[in-house]
Amino acid sequence: MTGYDATTLPRAAALYGPQRIEYRVLHDLGTLLFQAGQMQEYIANLLRSEPVNREALGVRITYTKIAAIDLYFSLNLLEEILGAHPIAAPYPLADHYENRMRALEQQIKKVEEDRHYRDYWSNPFPTDTPQYDKREVLDMICTMAAREAAEKEGKPNEQPV
């Protein structure tokens, strides 16, 4: 049970009146813009590779999300005052979010698939095949040569240093 029904918004609109609801919309919009502005500084610092307090940025992100939901709620009340018959349940918001998440998943799958094929043609070896740089290859060759030399001298148990 949600704790509200289809009569909640009309009753609130009748109780509070247009002026109070319009003020609430302005207040919530200002709060959202303030929180977004505060978060903007952190994001700009991230883009400039400057140190950022990640915990404070996480708090700003949370406050911005809360302010967005508050504004969504206030806009539903305003729509009720204007006679637009808003939907009190968060379904349009949740549906929009789900659609964005589905689109993001499709984009990620496409990019991953493109990278897989691009990487396969540029490097057809399996990804679990070890790849060595020149220094590692040279070290392996020197170690193998030292072992062979030690075996030829008749000292198979000694390991070169």
DSSP file (Angstrom, degrees, kcal/mol; ACC not computed):
  #  RESIDUE AA STRUCTURE BP1 BP2  ACC     N-H-->O    O-->H-N    N-H-->O    O-->H-N    TCO  KAPPA ALPHA  PHI   PSI    X-CA   Y-CA   Z-CA
    1    1 A M              0   0    0      0, 0.0     0, 0.0     0, 0.0     0, 0.0   0.000 360.0 360.0 360.0 138.8    0.0    0.0    0.0
    2    2 A T        -     0   0    0      2,-0.3     3,-0.1     1,-0.0     0, 0.0   0.745 360.0-124.3 -86.0 -24.3    1.3    3.4   -0.9
    3    3 A G  S    S+     0   0    0      1,-0.3     2,-0.3     0, 0.0    -1,-0.0   0.447  84.7  65.7  91.9  -0.1   -0.4    5.5    1.8
    4    4 A Y        -     0   0    0      3,-0.0    -1,-0.3     4,-0.0    -2,-0.3  -0.938  60.2-165.7-143.7 167.3   -2.0    7.8   -0.8
    5    5 A D    >   -     0   0    0     -2,-0.3     3,-1.5    -3,-0.1     4,-0.4  -0.714  48.0 -71.5-140.7-167.8   -4.7    7.6   -3.4
    6    6 A A  T 3  S+     0   0    0      1,-0.3     3,-0.1    -2,-0.2    82,-0.0   0.642 124.8  58.0 -68.8 -14.2   -6.0    9.5   -6.4
    7    7 A T  T 3> S+     0   0    0      1,-0.1     4,-2.2     2,-0.1    -1,-0.3   0.536  81.8  86.0 -93.0  -5.4   -7.6   12.1   -4.1
    8    8 A T  H <> S+     0   0    0     -3,-1.5     4,-2.4     1,-0.2     5,-0.2   0.941  90.7  44.2 -63.0 -50.1   -4.4   13.2   -2.4
    9    9 A L  H  > S+     0   0    0     -4,-0.4     4,-2.8     2,-0.2     5,-0.2   0.932 114.5  48.0 -65.0 -46.2   -3.3   15.8   -4.9
   10   10 A P  H  > S+     0   0    0      0, 0.0     4,-2.3     0, 0.0    -1,-0.2   0.906 113.2  48.9 -61.5 -38.4   -6.8   17.4   -5.3
   11   11 A R  H  X S+     0   0    0     -4,-2.2     4,-2.2     2,-0.2    -2,-0.2   0.906 112.6  47.9 -65.8 -40.8   -7.3   17.6   -1.6
   12   12 A A  H  X S+     0   0    0     -4,-2.4     4,-2.9    -5,-0.2     5,-0.4   0.904 111.1  50.8 -65.9 -40.7   -3.8   19.1   -1.1
   13   13 A A  H  X S+     0   0    0     -4,-2.8     4,-1.8     1,-0.2    -2,-0.2   0.905 113.2  45.7 -63.3 -40.6   -4.5   21.6   -3.9
   14   14 A A  H  < S+     0   0    0     -4,-2.3    -1,-0.2    -5,-0.2    -2,-0.2   0.871 116.3  46.3 -69.3 -36.0   -7.8   22.6   -2.3
   15   15 A L  H  < S+     0   0    0     -4,-2.2    -2,-0.2    -5,-0.2    -3,-0.2   0.928 123.0  30.0 -72.9 -46.9   -6.2   22.8    1.2
   16   16 A Y  H  X S-     0   0    0     -4,-2.9     4,-0.5    -5,-0.1    -3,-0.2   0.817  97.8-146.3 -88.8 -32.2   -3.1   24.8    0.3
   17   17 A G  H  X  -     0   0    0     -4,-1.8     4,-1.7    -5,-0.4     5,-0.2   0.042  30.7 -71.4  84.1 164.0   -4.3   26.9   -2.6
   18   18 A P  H  > S+     0   0    0      0, 0.0     4,-2.9     0, 0.0     5,-0.2   0.884 124.3  53.9 -64.2 -42.2   -2.5   28.2   -5.7
   19   19 A Q  H  > S+     0   0    0      1,-0.2     4,-2.2     2,-0.2     5,-0.2   0.923 110.6  45.4 -63.5 -44.5   -0.3   30.8   -4.1
   20   20 A R  H  X S+     0   0    0     -4,-0.5     4,-2.0     2,-0.2    -1,-0.2   0.877 115.1  47.8 -66.3 -37.7    1.2   28.5   -1.6
   21   21 A I  H  X S+     0   0    0     -4,-1.7     4,-2.4     2,-0.2    -2,-0.2   0.894 110.4  51.4 -71.2 -39.7    1.8   25.8   -4.2
   22   22 A E  H  X S+     0   0    0     -4,-2.9     4,-2.4     2,-0.2    -2,-0.2   0.908 110.3  49.9 -62.6 -40.6    3.3   28.2   -6.6
   23   23 A Y  H  X S+     0   0    0     -4,-2.2     4,-2.8    -5,-0.2    -1,-0.2   0.916 109.4  51.9 -61.5 -42.4    5.7   29.4   -3.9
   24   24 A R  H  X S+     0   0    0     -4,-2.0     4,-2.9     2,-0.2     5,-0.2   0.903 108.4  50.6 -62.5 -41.1    6.6   25.8   -3.2
   25   25 A V  H  X S+     0   0    0     -4,-2.4     4,-2.6     2,-0.2     5,-0.2   0.937 112.2  47.1 -62.0 -46.4    7.4   25.2   -6.8
   26   26 A L  H  X S+     0   0    0     -4,-2.4     4,-2.5     2,-0.2    -2,-0.2   0.913 113.5  48.7 -61.0 -42.6    9.6   28.3   -6.9
   27   27 A H  H  X S+     0   0    0     -4,-2.8     4,-2.5     2,-0.2    -2,-0.2   0.932 113.4  45.7 -63.3 -46.6   11.3   27.2   -3.7
   28   28 A D  H  X S+     0   0    0     -4,-2.9     4,-2.3     2,-0.2    43,-0.2   0.868 112.4  51.2 -67.5 -35.7   11.9   23.7   -4.9
   29   29 A L  H  X S+     0   0    0     -4,-2.6     4,-2.5    -5,-0.2    -1,-0.2   0.923 111.4  48.1 -65.3 -43.4   13.2   24.9   -8.2
   30   30 A G  H  X S+     0   0    0     -4,-2.5     4,-2.5    -5,-0.2    -2,-0.2   0.897 110.7  51.4 -62.3 -40.8   15.6   27.2   -6.5
   31   31 A T  H  X S+     0   0    0     -4,-2.5     4,-2.7     2,-0.2     5,-0.2   0.920 110.3  48.7 -62.6 -43.7   16.8   24.4   -4.2
   32   32 A L  H  X S+     0   0    0     -4,-2.3     4,-2.7    35,-0.2     5,-0.2   0.933 112.4  47.8 -62.4 -45.6   17.5   22.2   -7.1
   33   33 A L  H  X S+     0   0    0     -4,-2.5     4,-2.3     2,-0.2    -1,-0.2   0.884 112.0  50.7 -63.8 -37.8   19.4   24.9   -8.9
   34   34 A F  H  X S+     0   0    0     -4,-2.5     4,-2.4     2,-0.2    -2,-0.2   0.944 112.4  45.6 -63.4 -48.3   21.4   25.6   -5.8
   35   35 A Q  H  X S+     0   0    0     -4,-2.7     4,-2.2     1,-0.2    -2,-0.2   0.903 113.6  49.6 -64.0 -40.3   22.3   22.0   -5.3
   36   36 A A  H  X S+     0   0    0     -4,-2.7     4,-1.9    -5,-0.2    -1,-0.2   0.889 110.3  51.3 -65.6 -38.2   23.2   21.6   -8.9
   37   37 A G  H  X S+     0   0    0     -4,-2.3     4,-1.1     2,-0.2    -2,-0.2   0.900 109.7  49.4 -64.6 -41.1   25.4   24.7   -8.7
   38   38 A Q  H  X S+     0   0    0     -4,-2.4     4,-0.9     1,-0.2     3,-0.4   0.907 112.7  47.4 -63.1 -41.5   27.2   23.4   -5.7
   39   39 A M  H  X S+     0   0    0     -4,-2.2     4,-2.2     1,-0.2    -1,-0.2   0.823 101.0  67.3 -69.2 -30.9   27.8   20.1   -7.5
   40   40 A Q  H  X S+     0   0    0     -4,-1.9     4,-2.5     1,-0.2    -1,-0.2   0.861  96.0  55.0 -59.6 -37.5   29.0   21.9  -10.6
   41   41 A E  H  X S+     0   0    0     -4,-1.1     4,-2.0    -3,-0.4    -1,-0.2   0.915 108.4  48.0 -62.9 -43.3   32.1   23.1   -8.8
   42   42 A Y  H  X S+     0   0    0     -4,-0.9     4,-2.1     2,-0.2    -2,-0.2   0.915 112.5  48.3 -63.2 -42.8   33.0   19.6   -7.8
   43   43 A I  H  X S+     0   0    0     -4,-2.2     4,-2.3     1,-0.2    -2,-0.2   0.890 109.2  52.8 -67.7 -38.4   32.5   18.3  -11.3
   44   44 A A  H  X S+     0   0    0     -4,-2.5     4,-1.6     1,-0.2    -1,-0.2   0.900 108.9  50.7 -62.1 -39.9   34.6   21.1  -12.8
   45   45 A N  H  <>S+     0   0    0     -4,-2.0     5,-2.9     2,-0.2    -2,-0.2   0.888 108.5  52.1 -64.7 -38.3   37.4   20.3  -10.4
   46   46 A L  H ><5S+     0   0    0     -4,-2.1     3,-1.3     1,-0.2    -2,-0.2   0.917 108.5  50.6 -61.4 -42.8   37.2   16.6  -11.5
   47   47 A L  H 3<5S+     0   0    0     -4,-2.3    -1,-0.2     1,-0.3    -2,-0.2   0.821 110.5  49.0 -66.0 -30.6   37.5   17.7  -15.1
   48   48 A R  T 3<5S-     0   0    0     -4,-1.6    -1,-0.3    -5,-0.2    -2,-0.2   0.385 114.5-119.3 -87.4   4.1   40.5   19.8  -14.3
   49   49 A S  T < 5 +     0   0    0     -3,-1.3    -3,-0.2     1,-0.2    -2,-0.1   0.812  63.8 147.9  60.3  33.3   42.1   16.8  -12.4
   50   50 A E      < -     0   0    0     -5,-2.9    -1,-0.2    -6,-0.2     2,-0.1  -0.610  59.3 -83.8 -90.8 157.7   42.1   18.8   -9.2
   51   51 A P        -     0   0    0      0, 0.0     2,-0.4     0, 0.0    -1,-0.1  -0.379  50.1-171.2 -64.5 137.6   41.7   17.1   -5.9
   52   52 A V        -     0   0    0     -2,-0.1     2,-1.1    -6,-0.1     3,-0.1  -0.993  29.7-122.9-133.0 136.2   38.1   16.6   -4.9
   53   53 A N     >  -     0   0    0     -2,-0.4     4,-2.2     1,-0.2     5,-0.2  -0.688  26.4-164.8 -75.9 104.6   36.5   15.4   -1.7
   54   54 A R  H  > S+     0   0    0     -2,-1.1     4,-2.3     1,-0.2    -1,-0.2   0.828  84.9  55.2 -66.7 -31.8   34.6   12.4   -3.0
   55   55 A E  H  > S+     0   0    0      2,-0.2     4,-2.0     1,-0.2    -1,-0.2   0.923 109.1  47.2 -66.2 -42.8   32.5   12.0    0.1
   56   56 A A  H  > S+     0   0    0      2,-0.2     4,-2.3     1,-0.2    -2,-0.2   0.881 111.2  51.9 -65.7 -37.3   31.4   15.7   -0.2
   57   57 A L  H  X S+     0   0    0     -4,-2.2     4,-2.5     2,-0.2    -2,-0.2   0.905 107.8  52.3 -64.6 -40.5   30.6   15.1   -3.9
   58   58 A G  H  X S+     0   0    0     -4,-2.3     4,-2.1     1,-0.2    -2,-0.2   0.889 109.0  50.1 -61.5 -38.9   28.6   12.0   -3.0
   59   59 A V  H  X S+     0   0    0     -4,-2.0     4,-2.7     2,-0.2    -2,-0.2   0.916 110.1  50.4 -64.6 -43.0   26.6   14.1   -0.6
   60   60 A R  H  X S+     0   0    0     -4,-2.3     4,-2.4     2,-0.2    -2,-0.2   0.900 109.2  51.3 -62.2 -41.2   26.0   16.8   -3.2
   61   61 A I  H  X S+     0   0    0     -4,-2.5     4,-2.2     2,-0.2    -1,-0.2   0.929 111.3  48.0 -61.9 -44.1   24.8   14.1   -5.7
   62   62 A T  H  X S+     0   0    0     -4,-2.1     4,-2.4     1,-0.2    -2,-0.2   0.933 112.0  48.7 -62.4 -46.4   22.4   12.8   -3.1
   63   63 A Y  H  X S+     0   0    0     -4,-2.7     4,-2.5     1,-0.2    -1,-0.2   0.874 110.6  51.7 -62.6 -36.9   21.1   16.3   -2.2
   64   64 A T  H  X S+     0   0    0     -4,-2.4     4,-2.0     2,-0.2    -1,-0.2   0.902 109.6  49.3 -67.4 -40.0   20.6   17.1   -5.9
   65   65 A K  H  X S+     0   0    0     -4,-2.2     4,-2.0     2,-0.2    -2,-0.2   0.919 112.1  48.6 -63.0 -43.0   18.6   13.9   -6.4
   66   66 A I  H  X S+     0   0    0     -4,-2.4     4,-2.5     1,-0.2    -2,-0.2   0.916 110.8  50.6 -63.1 -43.2   16.4   14.7   -3.4
   67   67 A A  H  X S+     0   0    0     -4,-2.5     4,-2.3     1,-0.2   -35,-0.2   0.867 108.3  53.2 -63.9 -35.3   15.9   18.3   -4.7
   68   68 A A  H  X S+     0   0    0     -4,-2.0     4,-2.3     2,-0.2    -1,-0.2   0.908 110.2  46.8 -65.9 -41.1   14.9   16.8   -8.1
   69   69 A I  H  X S+     0   0    0     -4,-2.0     4,-2.4     2,-0.2    -2,-0.2   0.903 110.8  52.5 -67.2 -40.6   12.3   14.6   -6.5
   70   70 A D  H  X S+     0   0    0     -4,-2.5     4,-2.4     1,-0.2    -2,-0.2   0.915 110.7  47.6 -60.2 -42.4   11.0   17.5   -4.4
   71   71 A L  H  X S+     0   0    0     -4,-2.3     4,-2.7   -43,-0.2    -2,-0.2   0.911 109.7  52.8 -65.5 -41.5   10.6   19.6   -7.6
   72   72 A Y  H  X S+     0   0    0     -4,-2.3     4,-1.7     1,-0.2    -2,-0.2   0.916 110.6  48.4 -58.4 -43.5    8.8   16.7   -9.3
   73   73 A F  H  X S+     0   0    0     -4,-2.4     4,-1.8     2,-0.2    -2,-0.2   0.926 112.1  48.2 -62.4 -46.7    6.4   16.5   -6.4
   74   74 A S  H  X S+     0   0    0     -4,-2.4     4,-2.5     1,-0.2    -2,-0.2   0.879 108.6  54.1 -63.6 -38.5    5.7   20.3   -6.4
   75   75 A L  H  X S+     0   0    0     -4,-2.7     4,-2.5     2,-0.2    -1,-0.2   0.858 105.1  54.2 -65.9 -34.2    5.2   20.3  -10.2
   76   76 A N  H  X S+     0   0    0     -4,-1.7     4,-1.8     2,-0.2    -1,-0.2   0.913 109.2  48.4 -63.1 -41.5    2.5   17.6   -9.7
   77   77 A L  H  X S+     0   0    0     -4,-1.8     4,-2.0     2,-0.2    -2,-0.2   0.912 111.0  50.5 -63.1 -41.8    0.8   19.8   -7.2
   78   78 A L  H  X S+     0   0    0     -4,-2.5     4,-2.2     1,-0.2    -2,-0.2   0.903 107.5  53.1 -63.8 -40.7    1.0   22.7   -9.6
   79   79 A E  H  X>S+     0   0    0     -4,-2.5     5,-3.2     1,-0.2     4,-0.6   0.884 107.0  53.0 -61.2 -37.0   -0.5   20.6  -12.4
   80   80 A E  H ><5S+     0   0    0     -4,-1.8     3,-0.7     3,-0.2    -1,-0.2   0.912 108.6  49.3 -64.2 -41.4   -3.4   19.8  -10.1
   81   81 A I  H 3<5S+     0   0    0     -4,-2.0    -2,-0.2     1,-0.2    -1,-0.2   0.889 112.5  48.2 -63.0 -39.1   -4.0   23.5   -9.5
   82   82 A L  H 3<5S-     0   0    0     -4,-2.2    -1,-0.2    -5,-0.1    -2,-0.2   0.532 116.9-114.9 -80.7  -6.1   -3.9   24.2  -13.2
   83   83 A G  T <<5S+     0   0    0     -3,-0.7    -3,-0.2    -4,-0.6    -2,-0.1   0.759  75.2 132.4  81.0  25.0   -6.3   21.3  -13.9
   84   84 A A      < -     0   0    0     -5,-3.2    -4,-0.2    -6,-0.2    -5,-0.1   0.496  64.4-130.6 -88.5  -3.1   -3.8   19.2  -15.8
   85   85 A H        -     0   0    0     -6,-0.5    -5,-0.1    -5,-0.1    -9,-0.0   0.974  29.4-157.6  53.3  69.5   -4.7   16.0  -13.8
   86   86 A P        -     0   0    0      0, 0.0     2,-0.7     0, 0.0     3,-0.1  -0.231  19.9-109.8 -70.8 164.5   -1.2   14.9  -12.9
   87   87 A I        -     0   0    0      1,-0.2   -81,-0.0     2,-0.1   -11,-0.0  -0.878  22.7-158.6 -96.1 119.8   -0.4   11.3  -12.0
   88   88 A A  S    S+     0   0    0     -2,-0.7    -1,-0.2     2,-0.1   -12,-0.1   0.843  70.2  81.8 -70.4 -33.0    0.4   11.2   -8.3
   89   89 A A  S    S-     0   0    0      1,-0.1     4,-0.2    -3,-0.1    -2,-0.1  -0.388  89.3-120.6 -71.2 151.7    2.4    7.9   -8.6
   90   90 A P  S  > S+     0   0    0      0, 0.0     4,-3.1     0, 0.0     5,-0.3   0.173  76.5 119.6 -79.8  22.9    6.0    8.2   -9.7
   91   91 A Y  H  > S+     0   0    0      1,-0.2     4,-3.5     2,-0.2     5,-0.3   0.899  70.7  50.1 -59.7 -44.9    5.3    6.0  -12.7
   92   92 A P  H  > S+     0   0    0      0, 0.0     4,-2.3     0, 0.0    -1,-0.2   0.923 115.9  44.5 -59.9 -39.6    6.3    8.5  -15.4
   93   93 A L  H  > S+     0   0    0     -4,-0.2     4,-2.4     2,-0.2    -2,-0.2   0.933 116.8  44.9 -67.4 -45.7    9.5    9.2  -13.6
   94   94 A A  H  X S+     0   0    0     -4,-3.1     4,-2.8     2,-0.2     5,-0.2   0.901 113.9  49.8 -66.1 -41.0   10.2    5.6  -13.0
   95   95 A D  H  X S+     0   0    0     -4,-3.5     4,-2.6    -5,-0.3    -1,-0.2   0.921 111.3  48.9 -63.3 -43.4    9.3    4.6  -16.5
   96   96 A H  H  X S+     0   0    0     -4,-2.3     4,-2.3    -5,-0.3    -2,-0.2   0.923 112.5  48.6 -62.0 -43.8   11.5    7.3  -17.9
   97   97 A Y  H  X S+     0   0    0     -4,-2.4     4,-2.4     2,-0.2    -2,-0.2   0.925 111.6  49.1 -61.8 -45.5   14.4    6.2  -15.7
   98   98 A E  H  X S+     0   0    0     -4,-2.8     4,-2.5     1,-0.2    -2,-0.2   0.900 110.6  50.8 -62.0 -40.8   13.9    2.6  -16.7
   99   99 A N  H  X S+     0   0    0     -4,-2.6     4,-2.4     2,-0.2    -1,-0.2   0.905 110.6  49.1 -63.7 -40.8   13.9    3.6  -20.4
  100  100 A R  H  X S+     0   0    0     -4,-2.3     4,-2.3     2,-0.2    -2,-0.2   0.897 111.2  49.8 -64.6 -40.0   17.1    5.5  -19.9
  101  101 A M  H  X S+     0   0    0     -4,-2.4     4,-2.4     2,-0.2    -2,-0.2   0.898 110.7  49.5 -66.2 -40.3   18.7    2.5  -18.2
  102  102 A R  H  X S+     0   0    0     -4,-2.5     4,-2.2     2,-0.2    -2,-0.2   0.924 111.8  48.5 -63.5 -43.8   17.6    0.2  -21.0
  103  103 A A  H  X S+     0   0    0     -4,-2.4     4,-2.3     1,-0.2    -2,-0.2   0.900 111.1  50.7 -62.9 -40.6   19.1    2.6  -23.6
  104  104 A L  H  X S+     0   0    0     -4,-2.3     4,-2.6     2,-0.2    -1,-0.2   0.911 108.8  51.6 -62.9 -42.5   22.3    2.8  -21.6
  105  105 A E  H  X S+     0   0    0     -4,-2.4     4,-2.5     1,-0.2    -2,-0.2   0.900 109.9  49.4 -61.8 -41.0   22.6   -1.0  -21.4
  106  106 A Q  H  X S+     0   0    0     -4,-2.2     4,-2.2     2,-0.2    -1,-0.2   0.904 111.5  48.9 -65.2 -40.9   22.1   -1.3  -25.2
  107  107 A Q  H  X S+     0   0    0     -4,-2.3     4,-2.5     2,-0.2    -2,-0.2   0.918 111.6  49.3 -63.7 -43.1   24.8    1.4  -25.8
  108  108 A I  H  X S+     0   0    0     -4,-2.6     4,-2.9     1,-0.2     5,-0.2   0.927 110.6  49.8 -62.7 -45.0   27.2   -0.4  -23.4
  109  109 A K  H  X S+     0   0    0     -4,-2.5     4,-2.4     1,-0.2    -1,-0.2   0.904 111.5  49.2 -61.1 -40.7   26.6   -3.8  -25.1
  110  110 A K  H  X S+     0   0    0     -4,-2.2     4,-2.8     2,-0.2    -2,-0.2   0.927 112.7  46.4 -64.9 -44.9   27.2   -2.2  -28.5
  111  111 A V  H  X S+     0   0    0     -4,-2.5     4,-2.7     2,-0.2     5,-0.2   0.919 113.4  49.1 -64.1 -43.3   30.5   -0.5  -27.4
  112  112 A E  H  X S+     0   0    0     -4,-2.9     4,-2.3     2,-0.2    -1,-0.2   0.909 113.1  47.4 -62.4 -41.0   31.7   -3.7  -25.7
  113  113 A E  H  X S+     0   0    0     -4,-2.4     4,-2.3    -5,-0.2     5,-0.2   0.920 112.2  49.3 -65.4 -44.1   30.9   -5.7  -28.8
  114  114 A D  H  X S+     0   0    0     -4,-2.8     4,-2.7     1,-0.2    -2,-0.2   0.910 112.2  48.6 -61.6 -42.4   32.6   -3.2  -31.1
  115  115 A R  H  X S+     0   0    0     -4,-2.7     4,-3.2     2,-0.2     5,-0.3   0.896 108.9  54.1 -64.8 -39.1   35.7   -3.2  -28.8
  116  116 A H  H  X S+     0   0    0     -4,-2.3     4,-2.2    -5,-0.2    -2,-0.2   0.948 113.7  40.6 -60.3 -48.3   35.7   -7.0  -28.8
  117  117 A Y  H  X S+     0   0    0     -4,-2.3     4,-2.1     2,-0.2    -2,-0.2   0.885 116.2  50.2 -69.3 -38.0   35.8   -7.2  -32.6
  118  118 A R  H  X S+     0   0    0     -4,-2.7     4,-1.9    -5,-0.2    -2,-0.2   0.934 113.7  45.3 -63.9 -45.6   38.2   -4.3  -32.9
  119  119 A D  H  X S+     0   0    0     -4,-3.2     4,-2.4     1,-0.2    -2,-0.2   0.859 110.0  55.8 -67.3 -34.8   40.6   -5.8  -30.4
  120  120 A Y  H  < S+     0   0    0     -4,-2.2    -1,-0.2    -5,-0.3    -2,-0.2   0.930 111.2  42.6 -63.4 -44.4   40.2   -9.2  -32.1
  121  121 A W  H  < S+     0   0    0     -4,-2.1    -1,-0.2     1,-0.2    -2,-0.2   0.819 118.6  44.1 -75.1 -29.0   41.3   -7.9  -35.5
  122  122 A S  H  < S+     0   0    0     -4,-1.9    -1,-0.2     1,-0.3    -2,-0.2   0.787 135.1  16.4 -82.4 -26.3   44.1   -5.8  -34.1
  123  123 A N     <  -     0   0    0     -4,-2.4    -1,-0.3    -5,-0.2    -2,-0.1  -0.728  67.7-176.7-144.9  88.6   45.3   -8.6  -31.8
  124  124 A P        +     0   0    0      0, 0.0    -4,-0.1     0, 0.0    -3,-0.1   0.466  52.7 105.7 -73.5   2.3   43.9  -12.0  -32.8
  125  125 A F  S    S-     0   0    0      1,-0.1    -2,-0.1     2,-0.1     0, 0.0  -0.546  84.3 -98.0 -78.3 146.9   45.5  -13.8  -29.8
  126  126 A P    >   -     0   0    0      0, 0.0     3,-1.6     0, 0.0    -1,-0.1  -0.265  29.7-119.1 -60.3 152.0   43.1  -14.8  -27.0
  127  127 A T  T 3  S+     0   0    0      1,-0.3     4,-0.1    -3,-0.1    -2,-0.1   0.695 111.5  61.5 -69.6 -17.6   43.1  -12.3  -24.1
  128  128 A D  T 3  S+     0   0    0      2,-0.1    -1,-0.3     0, 0.0    -3,-0.0   0.503  78.7 104.0 -87.4  -1.6   44.4  -15.0  -21.7
  129  129 A T  S <  S-     0   0    0     -3,-1.6     2,-0.1     1,-0.1    -4,-0.0  -0.665  82.5-115.6 -75.6 127.0   47.6  -15.4  -23.7
  130  130 A P        -     0   0    0      0, 0.0     2,-0.5     0, 0.0    -2,-0.1  -0.416  26.1-153.9 -67.7 137.3   50.4  -13.7  -21.8
  131  131 A Q        -     0   0    0     -2,-0.1     2,-0.3    -4,-0.1    -4,-0.0  -0.939  11.2-162.8-110.7 131.6   51.8  -10.7  -23.5
  132  132 A Y        -     0   0    0     -2,-0.5     2,-0.1     2,-0.0     0, 0.0  -0.856  11.8-133.9-116.6 148.7   55.4   -9.7  -22.7
  133  133 A D     >  -     0   0    0     -2,-0.3     4,-2.0     1,-0.1     5,-0.2  -0.410  39.8 -93.4 -89.1 177.2   57.3   -6.5  -23.3
  134  134 A K  H  > S+     0   0    0      1,-0.2     4,-2.6     2,-0.2     5,-0.2   0.869 123.5  53.0 -61.8 -39.9   60.9   -6.5  -24.7
  135  135 A R  H  > S+     0   0    0      1,-0.2     4,-2.4     2,-0.2    -1,-0.2   0.912 109.8  48.1 -64.2 -42.6   62.6   -6.4  -21.3
  136  136 A E  H  > S+     0   0    0      2,-0.2     4,-2.2     1,-0.2    -1,-0.2   0.896 112.2  49.4 -65.1 -39.5   60.7   -9.5  -20.1
  137  137 A V  H  X S+     0   0    0     -4,-2.0     4,-2.3     2,-0.2    -2,-0.2   0.923 111.1  49.6 -64.8 -44.0   61.5  -11.4  -23.3
  138  138 A L  H  X S+     0   0    0     -4,-2.6     4,-2.5     1,-0.2    -2,-0.2   0.902 110.4  50.8 -62.0 -42.0   65.2  -10.5  -23.0
  139  139 A D  H  X S+     0   0    0     -4,-2.4     4,-2.4     1,-0.2    -1,-0.2   0.909 110.5  49.2 -61.6 -42.6   65.2  -11.7  -19.4
  140  140 A M  H  X S+     0   0    0     -4,-2.2     4,-2.5     2,-0.2    -2,-0.2   0.909 111.6  48.7 -64.2 -41.4   63.6  -15.0  -20.4
  141  141 A I  H  X S+     0   0    0     -4,-2.3     4,-2.5     2,-0.2    -2,-0.2   0.923 112.3  48.1 -64.8 -44.5   66.1  -15.5  -23.2
  142  142 A C  H  X S+     0   0    0     -4,-2.5     4,-2.4     2,-0.2    -1,-0.2   0.903 112.2  49.6 -63.2 -40.7   69.0  -14.8  -20.9
  143  143 A T  H  X S+     0   0    0     -4,-2.4     4,-2.1     2,-0.2    -2,-0.2   0.921 112.3  47.3 -64.4 -43.8   67.7  -17.1  -18.2
  144  144 A M  H  X S+     0   0    0     -4,-2.5     4,-2.3     2,-0.2    -2,-0.2   0.897 112.3  49.8 -64.6 -40.3   67.2  -19.9  -20.8
  145  145 A A  H  X S+     0   0    0     -4,-2.5     4,-2.3     1,-0.2    -1,-0.2   0.892 110.1  50.8 -65.2 -39.9   70.7  -19.4  -22.2
  146  146 A A  H  X S+     0   0    0     -4,-2.4     4,-2.2     2,-0.2    -2,-0.2   0.889 110.4  49.6 -66.3 -38.0   72.2  -19.5  -18.7
  147  147 A R  H  X S+     0   0    0     -4,-2.1     4,-2.4     2,-0.2    -2,-0.2   0.925 111.1  48.8 -65.0 -44.3   70.4  -22.8  -17.9
  148  148 A E  H  X S+     0   0    0     -4,-2.3     4,-2.1     1,-0.2    -2,-0.2   0.910 111.6  49.6 -62.2 -41.2   71.5  -24.4  -21.2
  149  149 A A  H  X S+     0   0    0     -4,-2.3     4,-1.5     1,-0.2    -1,-0.2   0.898 110.7  50.2 -64.2 -39.9   75.1  -23.3  -20.4
  150  150 A A  H  <>S+     0   0    0     -4,-2.2     5,-2.4     1,-0.2     4,-0.4   0.881 110.4  49.8 -66.2 -37.8   74.9  -24.7  -16.9
  151  151 A E  H ><5S+     0   0    0     -4,-2.4     3,-0.8     1,-0.2    -1,-0.2   0.873 108.4  52.7 -68.0 -37.1   73.6  -28.0  -18.3
  152  152 A K  H 3<5S+     0   0    0     -4,-2.1    -1,-0.2     1,-0.3    -2,-0.2   0.835 106.7  53.3 -67.6 -31.9   76.4  -28.2  -20.8
  153  153 A E  T 3<5S-     0   0    0     -4,-1.5    -1,-0.3    -5,-0.2    -2,-0.2   0.558 120.7-110.5 -79.8  -7.0   79.0  -27.7  -18.1
  154  154 A G  T < 5S+     0   0    0     -3,-0.8    -3,-0.2    -4,-0.4     3,-0.1   0.684  86.7 114.1  88.7  19.3   77.5  -30.5  -16.2
  155  155 A K    > < +     0   0    0     -5,-2.4     3,-0.8    -6,-0.2    -3,-0.1  -0.639  26.6 157.3-118.1  71.6   76.0  -28.6  -13.3
  156  156 A P  T 3   +     0   0    0      0, 0.0    -1,-0.1     0, 0.0    -5,-0.1   0.702  69.2  57.8 -73.2 -17.6   72.2  -29.1  -13.8
  157  157 A N  T 3  S+     0   0    0     -3,-0.1     2,-0.3    -7,-0.1    -6,-0.0   0.654  85.9  91.6 -88.2 -13.7   71.3  -28.3  -10.2
  158  158 A E    <   -     0   0    0     -3,-0.8    -8,-0.1    -8,-0.1    -3,-0.1  -0.612  64.2-149.6 -84.6 139.5   72.8  -24.8  -10.1
  159  159 A Q        -     0   0    0     -2,-0.3     2,-0.1    -9,-0.0    -2,-0.1  -0.902  19.9-119.0-104.8 132.8   70.6  -21.9  -10.9
  160  160 A P              0   0    0      0, 0.0   -13,-0.1     0, 0.0   -14,-0.0  -0.389 360.0 360.0 -68.0 150.2   72.2  -18.8  -12.5
  161  161 A V              0   0    0     -2,-0.1   -18,-0.0     0, 0.0    -2,-0.0   0.411 360.0 360.0 -94.4 360.0   71.8  -15.6  -10.5
